[in-house]
């Protein structure tokens, strides 16, 4: 009987570890090599290839759509890195520029999508925003460990 109880406790503990690991960074992929932004308290940019693969999976992108979206995401990542390195602008200005860049990128991506894909993409964005707000406010994230599009 002790063995069964010990096994149940071990299973429960492993489940907790797996759940917390899955929810630890729901919005980020592993940062590219050499990206030390996370060490300075900033969010690391997800890899554009991984973002494109995730969007392809979730939105059933055609190869042509994926080929058009990946350079948009790569360009956004490059511009974000440049903005983060810009010490001549105030943090508020950098934040505003990043927000404008994200909106521009989202518009470019949405222009490539079909109507149903666009609707799904917007829902993904809203869910990601809600998760970020919940996380910022310290509330437990609703739903599972689903990936966000990274954008």
RAWO-V999370 format. One record per backbone hydrogen bond with DSSP energy under -1.0 kcal/mol. CO is the residue of the C=O (numbers start at 0). NH is the residue of the N-H. If there is no record, write none. Layout:
co->(CO;CO)
nh->(NH;NH)
//
This chain:
co->(0;1;2;3;4;5;6;7;8;9;10;11;12;13;14;15;16;17;18;31;36;36;37;46;47;48;49;50;51;52;53;54;55;61;62;63;64;65;68;69;70;71;72;73;74;75;76;77;78;79;80;82;89;90;91;92;93;94;95;96;97;98;99;100;101;102;103;104;105;106;108;113;114;115;116;117;118;119;120;121;122;123;124;125;126;127;128;129;130;131;132;133)
nh->(4;5;6;7;8;9;10;11;12;13;14;15;16;17;18;19;20;21;22;34;39;41;40;50;51;52;53;54;55;56;57;58;59;65;66;67;68;69;72;73;74;75;76;77;78;79;80;81;82;83;84;85;93;94;95;96;97;98;99;100;101;102;103;104;105;106;107;108;109;110;111;117;118;119;120;121;122;123;124;125;126;127;128;129;130;131;132;133;134;135;136;138)
//
